[in-house]
């Protein structure tokens, strides 16, 4: 049985990407057959992460709608919707991952094309929201690019935004339209549970003071695992210096939890500190795998037993972002279920707080 198919003999059980059964909750809304004449939901994919969009399509049982996306010789982007979407509820899957500016502009043009094609509503599904880290002024005369990007998406014609693990929760407030912020913790926790390791061996580590709330929430869902905090001082952008460790990691499996991995400087310095403090092994867990150089080189060292990320951004051999310790988990089921609930005006409480 393919991923996302229903097993009629088993009461409508879905199959996760890891092959394990995924049992829908009572209020889960996933139709057994998609009928374009009665269902006004339309799913589009940009060019940033077509593999994820395809997995979402399989999970939902909704085919990707036709769209032509071209780039002219001068770099300008051309978008044409290939079917009528008049009166339809449109969902556009397009993370603004590197190259961030190209993918952001493509998203804006796709939103504009759908708006001009008389779509009833347009939801921008942005698994990874670029510029999310530029959410405040650290010193004088700096831009707040997160707010600017939010304004651009709104003005292009989006009615709603669906995003996974913003760098900081207050980023939701930069939008003047509804934002559904969901978290990939459940995907990572399910994977850790499948490893059948002893939970008592785990200690959840926040790589910096700013990530304490995220790490605490993760630890609580991991059967109230103990928490440790790394105090770091950042001297420049993308440069971090580890200073001190708060908590006990001796003889433990340290789970370093963060929202993203960029150059991996923070994680590498933190992993070295944890090993020096007696940690048995170090596992890095993050939602977004940005992997700017020299991240792959750092993460593939013997400091890490495993690096667990999700596929909010494309990770392939072609872009050189794969290495032996890397485990990539799919968020397609999470996004697909959320899209259905948004379309059917159902509550997201079970998803947001899981």
N, C-alpha and C positions, 0 to 999 in steps of 0.2 A: 504493500500500500504506500502510495506516495505521500510526502509531507503535506499536511493540510487536508487530505481527503477524509471523508467520513466513513466510518465502519458501521454500516447499517445494522449489522448483526450484533454490534457491541454498544448499541444505544447512543451512537453519535460521538464516538471517542476520537479525538484528534491525535496525531502523532507529532511529537516535538522533533526538532532538528537532530537531537541526540537519539532518536528512535524510541524514547520512552513515552508512554501514554500520557496525554494531557486531558484531564477530565474537565469539561466546562462546568462553570457554576450555574445555578438555577437561572440567573438572569442574563447569562451569556447569550449573545445574539449573533449567530453565524448561520445564514441560510444554507440549506443543503444544495440548492441549485441557484445559479445566478440567471435572472431573466432581465435583460436590458430593457424590455418593454414595460416592466412593472417596477423595477428598481432604478432609482434615479442617481445612484452612486456611480461616479466615474473615477478611476484611479489612473494617474499619469506618473511617469518616471522621467526625471531629468537624466543627464549623462554623468552625474557625479558618482552615483552608486547604483547602477542598474541591477546588480546582483541582489541587493537587499530588496529593491522594489519587486523583483521577480519572486522572491521568497514570500513577501507580504501578499502578493497576488495569489500564490499557491495556497497560503494559509486561509485567506478569505474566500477563495473560490471565485474571485472577481478578476477577469482578464484585464491586463493593462490596455488602456485606450490608446489609439494611434495618434502619434504626434511626430512632426518633422522638426528636427533641431539641427541647424547648420551654422557653421562659422565661415564668414566671408574672409577673403584674403587679408583684409585689414583688421581682422579680429572681431568685427561686429557679429552679433548673434541674431539668427533668424529662427522664428518659431511659428509653426502652423499646426493648428488642431485639425485632425483628419476626419472628425465625425461631429455630428451635431451634439452639443451639450447644453442646448437651450433649456433652462429650467432644471438643470441637474446640479447635484451637490458634488463638487470636484475636490479631490484630494491629490496634491502634487508632492511626490516624494523626492526631495532634493536637499541633501546636506550641503552646507556651505563650507566643505572641507577644502584643503589645498588642491588646486589653486583657488583660494577663497574668493578673490575678486571675480574671477570668471564664473564660478559656480553661483555666486550671489547674483550676478547680473543675469545669468541664465534663469534663475528662479524668478526674478522680477519680470523678465520678458514673458515667461510662461504664465505668470499670474495675469499680466496685462492681456495676453492673448485669450485666456479663458474669460476674463471680464468682458472683453469686446465680443466674445462669442455668446454672451448672455447667459452665463452660468448663474444659477440661483445663489450658490454660495461657493466660496473658495477657501479651502483649508491648506495652508502650507505645512507639510509634514517635514520637519527639519530635524533629523536624528542628531546631527551635530551642528550647533549654532556657532558659526565663526564670529569673531570679534566679541564673544561673550566675556573675555577677560578684560576688555577695555570698558569696564563698567563704573569707573569712578576716576576722579582726578587725584593723582598721587602728589603732583607738584603743579605749579602754576603754568598756565597757557597750554594745557593738554586737552585734547579732544576726548569726548566720551563716545567712542565709536559704537558701543553697544546700543545706545539710544538712537544714534543716527541710522544704524542698520534697521532697527525696529521701525523707525519712521518710514524708511524706504519701502519695507515690506507692506506696511499699512497703506501707504499712498499708492502703491502699485495696484491695490485692489483686494488684498487678502482680507477675509472676514474672520479668520481664526488661525491660530498657530498651534501646532503640536510639536513639542520638543522633548528630548531626553536629556536629563542631567545637565541643566545649566550650570555654569561655573559658580554662580551664586544665585540664590533664590530670588533676590530682589530684582534680578533681570526681568522677571515677569512684569514688573511694574513699568518697564520702559515701553511696553506696547499699550496702545489705546484700543486694542481689540482683545477678545477673550484669548487666553493662553492656557493650554493644557500641558502642564509639566509633569512628566512621568519619570520613574527611576528604574534603572536596570538592575538594582540590587537583587530582585527576585531571581533573575536569570543566573547571576553569579552564585547566589546562595543555593539554588537548585543544583548547580554543577558541583559545588563543594560537598553537598549532601550525597551526591552520587559517588564521590570518591571514597566514602565510607571511612574517612579518617576519624580519629577520636577528637570530638569537639573540644575536650578538655585540654588538648595540646595546643589549641589556637590562642593567639593573642592578636587582637586587632590593633594596628598601628596607624596613627594619623601622621602623614609625612610633614605636616606643619600645623601651626596653631589654628590657622583658618579652616582647616578641614576637620576639626574636632567634632563638630555636630554631625558631619557625614559619617565619620568613623564610629561615633557613639551609636548612631542609628543602626549601622551595619552590625556592630557588636551585639546590640540588643536582640536583633533578629537571629543572630548566631548563638542562640541559647545563652544570652548574657555573657558572652566571652569577655575576658579582661581587656582593658584598654591601655595603650601606651601612646605617648605623644613625643614627637621629635621637634625640638626647638631649633629653628634655622634662622639665619640672617641672610637676606638677599642683598648683594652689593650692586647688582645690575640686572637688566632684563635677561632671562634665561641663564642666570648664574646664581647658584645657591650654595651656601656654606653651612654644613650641619654643625650645630654647636653642642647640643645636650639631649639626653633622653630622659623622659619622665615616665616611670613605670618599670616593671620587671619583665624581661623577655628570656631570661636564662632557661635553657632547655626547652623552649617553646618553638612552635612553628609560627613565625611572624607573618601576618597578612597585612601588607601595606595597601591601604585603600585610598584611592584618589578618583577625581572625576575624569582626568585625562593624563596622558603621558606625552609630553612634547619632546624635549631633548633628553629626558630621563636623568638629568643632573640631580634633581631632588631625590629621586628614588635610589640612584646609585650611591650617593653619599649616605642616605639613610640606611640602605642595606648593609653598607660597610660598618656603620655604627652599630647596627643590630647584631651583626656577626661578632664584632668586638665585645659586645655586652653579653655574649653567650647564647644567642639565638641558634636553635638547631638548624633551621633553614628559613629562607625568606621567599614568600610568594607575593608578587605584585598583582593587584587587582585594580582595574580602571575601566571606565566605560568607553572613553574615546581614545583611540590609538593614533595620535597625530604623527608620532615617530619622526620628528625632524632630526636631521643628522646632528650628532652621531648617536642617536637613540638606539638603533639596532645593534651597533657595536657594543654599547654599554650594557644593554639588556641581555645580550647573548653571552655575557661573561659568566663565570662560575659563582657569582654572588647570588644569583636567582635560581631557585629550583624550578619555578614556573612563573610565567607572565600571562595573566588572564585578562583578556579584553573582549569587547563586543564588536560587531560588524557595522557600527554606525558609520564607519569610514571604510573604503575599500582597502583590503590587505591582500596583495597577490605577489607571486614571484616576480611578475613584471615590474612592479614598483619597488622591489627589493626590500619589502617590509616583513618578510617571513624569516623565522629562525627556530631552532629546535625547541626552545623552552616555551614557545608561544602557543597559547590556546585561545582560539577565537570562538566566541559564543554568539549565536544569532538572536537578535531582538525582533525578528520578523513576527513571531507569534504575539509578542507584547504590543507591537505597533498595530498589527492587524486587528486584534481584539479592541484596541482603543479606537481605531477608526470606525469599526462597526458601532461601538457605543456612542460615539459622537454623532454619527449619521442617524442613529435611532433615538437620539436625545435621552440616552440611558446614563445612569450615574457612573462616574469613574472612580468612586471612592475606594472600591476594592482593589483597583489597579494602582491608584496613586499611593495608597497606604500599605500595599502588600510588602 
